[in-house]
Every structure is written in C-alpha cells, then in structure tokens.
Amino acid sequence: MTLWLLRHAPVLAEAGLCYGASDLRADPAVTRAAAGAAAAALPQGFALFTSPLQRCEQLAQSLQALRPDLSLQIDPRLREMDFGAWEGRRWADIGRAEFDSWIADFANAPPGGQGEPVRDFMARVGAAWDDWRASGRDAVWVTHAGVMRAALLLSRGVRLPASAADWPAEALDFGELRALRADP
C-alpha cells in the first residue's frame, strides 16, 4: 500500500512566520503548478484526503479538478499542529526560554503556552494513519510539513518521539509529493 503525502504551496505571508494552525491562503500559481505535477505523477484511483486549512484545500481542489478519479474528503486530523500564542509571530521573535521550555518536554509541553502538545498531535495523525492502513487502499494526503514528518515517524513504527532530537529534520519542500509504503 502507498500513502502519498503532498505539501501545500507557500502561504501568502512573510517568511519566517509561525502559522501552524492559522488558516492562511497559499500562492495560487504555485498551487496550480504543484497540482499539475502531482496529477501527472499519481496513479489512478487513489482516495484523496485533505487538511481543512485553506492552503491545503486549494491544492486538493486543484488536484481533483485535474484528476476527477480522485474522490476528495476533508479530514481534520490532517491539519497542522497548533502553536498556541506563537501563531502569527515570527519564529525569530519567540524567546529562547519559551522555545527551550517546549523542547525540554517535547512530547507533553504545549507550544506557545496553550498549543497542541506533540503527544496529542501524534495521536491525531496516528489515528488517520491507522485508518488509512486499515482501509487497505492507496491514498493521497494533502497536508502540512508537520503532518508529513509525523507520518514519516509512523512509517518507521514510532508513535511518539522520545525527544525533539528524534523529530525528522529533513527538508520538505512546498508542493513536494512523497510516497510512503506500508503493509496493510
């Protein structure tokens, strides 16, 4: 079975902004280009799931317009992590002590004071992962870098990273399409 992960296009906001759960629009031209590339790369008959955040919905709808064989479903479990009070702030403006406090208890501490702890985020994405595997069907998730990294961990059998050092650090480009394979 294959799970295709497709990251949204760049958002229409200043670079370096923390915008996890913020519902920002994506660049329309890059969205269309990413949809075209994905439409050409994906085999027929996949289930298409998307985060409810508009930057992902834009891409999913553009992809479905090019590939009507893909049935589109919105799945709230595929939304990005909520960074609490950090949402809408520049990452560079978040105090080192605030950030270090989160990293020190990476699994349990809520980022930005009242954000979504990694434990809850992984459980949410893990439930979507488990449902995909139980379906026995190939699928596409139009989603975010955080969800893609969580799926990478899940594909390796990791349900919760032991520390921030265990979080995947590899680059995930906007519009990137990546395939994960798993046994049902």
N, C-alpha and C positions, 0 to 999 in steps of 0.2 A: 504494500500500500504506500501511496505517496501523498504527503501533505506539502502543498506549495505555499510558501509564505511570500507575500507581496507587500512591500513597504510603500506607504503613501508618498506623494511628491512633497517637495519642500513647502512649508507653510508660508503664508504671506505675513511675515512678522520679522522683526530684527533678528539678526544672527545672534546666537548665544543665549536665547531666551528659554527659560524653563516653561514648557507648555503642556506637560503630560496630559492631564485630563481636560485642559482648555479646548474648547471646540472652535478651532481655527480653520479657515479655508486654506486649500493648497493652491499652488501655482497651476492655473488651468492648462497652459501649454505643456508643462512637464507631466501633468496628469494624463493628458491625451497621448503623449509620447510613451509613457510607461504602460498605458492600457494597450497601445498598439504592439509594443514589444511583447507583453505578456500574452496577448491574444494569439500572436504568431507562435509562441513557444509552448503553450499549453495544449495537451492532447484533448480530445473530445470528451464530453460527458461528465465533467467534474461537478461536484457541489461547490457553490461559491458562497462563502460566508464573509461578512464584513463587520468591522467595528462600527458602532453607531456614530462616531465622531465624523463630522462632515468631510474632513480631509481624506478619510478612507472611503466613505460613501461615494464621494465624487469619483474616485478611481474605480470602485466596484461597478458603479453605474456605467462609466465609460467602457469598462471591460465587457460588461454584459451587452451593451449596445453593439459591440463588435463580435461578440460571441453569444448569440441567443441560446445556444445549447447549455449555457451555464445558468442554473437556477439560483437566484440571489436570495440570501437570507441574512437578516441583521442579527448579530449575536453580541449582546452587551459584554460578554465575558472577554471579548477581543479588544476592548478599549484599553488605552494606555494607563499606566499607573497614575494615581492622583498624588501630586507632590505637595498637597496642603497649601500652606502660606507661601511656599516658594513659587507656586503657579503665577506666571506673568512677570516674574522677576528675572533679571539676567543671572545666569549661573555665577558669573564673576562677582556679583553683588551679594551672594549668600555667604554669610560669615563662616570662616573656617571652623569655629567652635560648633556652630549649628550642624555643619556638614559632618564633622568628626563625631559628633554625638550620634548621628544616624548610622554612620559606618561602624561605630563601636558595637552596636546591637542591630546589625543589618537586617536580620530576619524579623525582628519584633518592633523596632522603633518606628513610629510614623514619621516619614519625611515631612519637613515643613511644619512639624508640631502636631498636625491633625490629618496628615495624608494617609495613604494606604500602606500599611506595613508589607514588606516583601512576602512574609508568610501568607497574608491574605491574597496578595496579587498572584503568587504561585498557585494557591489553592483554586483561585478563579480560572486562571489559564489552564491549570491541570484538569479541571472539570471539563473544559472544552476539548482538551487533548484526549481525555478518556472517552468522551462521547464520539469523537472522530474515530478513534481506534475501534470502538465497539460497532460503529457503523459498517466497518469492513469496506469502505468506499473511499476512493481518492477524493481530495478536496483542495480548495484554494482558500486561504485566509488572507483577506486584505486588511492589514493591521499596522502596527507600530513597532519601532525598534525594540522597545522593552518586551513586548509580547513575543517578538521573534527570538529574542535572547532567552526568554523563559521556555519557549518551545525547543530551542537547542538543548537546554538543560534537560528537559523532559525526555528528549530523544536519547539522551545519554543515561537515563534512569535516575536522574537527580530531581527529587520532588521539592527540595528546599536547599539552597546553597548554605554551606556551613558558615561562610563569611563573605564579605564584599569581594575579597580576592578570588572567590570562586565564580563570581558573576562573569559571563562571557564578555570579553572586551573587544572582540573582533569588530571591524568596521562593517556597518550595514548601510549601504547607500540608499538614498531616496530612489524609489522606483525599482529597487532590487527585487528580483524573483529568485527564491532559493527553494530547493527541494529537500525534504526530509523523508526518509523511508523508514517504515516500521512494520513489524509483523502484526497482524490483527490479533 
